[in-house]
């Protein structure tokens, strides 16, 4: 009985076990690959968001310093004409202190550092010769100076912005200086601190000596931060983003930007664990939705395994009856079981196909802006790759909402979100099905118009601009947009170059008064201006 061992093997269980193991391995690999793709996408998007946030705050802070220097420069000219009049000097310090919230206190000194006039909250300094690092630096440099932060005699962490005072004949008379208390309420503290986080994200600022100038934890203000690669980069004047282990040992996703006017650095960071936490729940949800379908698939495999084992048993039986007259016909008939094996393969592929559909939905979600339903930057990149691969010319229309910050400040972020959604609806109504609409960030949008010439692109942009201008949003009222238009390959050889030109044209439209469309300049030396305005 040489074939007896074959009959003791449970072929059906063996096939089912192999099918289940294969399915689990395939599902596991697919889940792992999907998780890794989404994980890297979340990390990349968070790093970019933090970089943009840090850069925006650095720019706002830099604008504040330039504005403060401009105030002091004007005041220095006024003071120079009345430097011998103590009453006029007192009036000027009072004006500088009360007209804006730029400074916590004001002093005017002579050429030797003796205080000639002060704001009322620093009257104890009147007639004294200042010996602080900020005063020494201002007297020594005799030029507009933003001092390095230092601990004043009062124990406060301060920074001094000073402007020299010169007479009409060029003689140095002294300086007017504004002091900002970094550890107390000030416009600078409000600029950096008016942000609220619920997930461990926070913002901080450092100077060239790694001293913390702003931090959500007041106890850490003025302390020096130890080893931190992000701080090394930002105090070297670099801007960017990086995953880093901070000085407290936490894994962070940091965006950073240098502040050239003061030599400071702004860092915005979010815990990596907080960034990835939603992904765990999303993958668990996919697993729960996939499990019943996978269970049904495995039950089908169990049934199919019985179907497969039967012809195999027939083949084995026919082998033991080789001497029968009809054995050749029977074996020929059994060979059709290869078709049944293909059916089993299709049954296994059903479960994989369902998983791929789930993964495809995840990829679609990763390419879509949740607020507007338009493409996000990832979706934009894929659309550009398709246009590049097909070599199709297209028009890029960059646009953003004029004075959007004013809307947020006046009506709140919910109203700002309503405006963004409303604009996305108008964009959809004013576009074709083949067009790609993208929210590239904040109040900024981008339209890709395939196979569109310059004249048609301008018409589309102007129609959209007019529709937005004429529309009215509840609570907010009317709003306007500015647009920049560039064509590939008309304006630039590379797609990246066209996008930059569209952004530049948008910026020019902003400069020229907003609520207008601006065509990008070509590479020729004398470009023609095709801008349109309402």
Secondary structure, 3 states (H helix, E strand, C coil): CCCHHHHHCCHHHHHHHHHHHHHHHHHHHHHHHHHHHHHHHHHHHHHHHHHHHHHHHHHHHHHHHHHHHHHHHHHHHHHHHCCCCHHHHHHHHHHHHHHCCCCCEEEEEECCCEEEEECHHHHHHCCCECCCHHHHHHHHHCCCEECCCEECCCCCEEEEEEEEEECCCCCEEEEEEEEEECCCCCHHHHHHHCCCCCCCCEEEEECCCCEEEECCCHHHCCCECCCCHHHHHHHCCCCEEEEEECCCCCEEEEEEEEECCCCEEEEEEEEHHHHHHHHHHHHHHHHHHHHHHHHHHHHHHHHHHHHHHHHHHHHHHHHCCCCCCCHHHHHHHHCCHHHHHHHHHHHHHHHHHHHHHHHHHHHHHHCECCCCCCECHHHHHHHHHHHHHHCCCEEEEEEEECCHHHHHHHHCHHHHHHHHHHHHHHHHHCCCCCCEEEEEECCEEEEEEECCCHHHHHHHHHHHHHHHHHCCECCCECCCEEEEEEEECCCCCCHHHHHHHHHHHHHHHHHCCCCEEEECCCCCCCCCCCCEEC
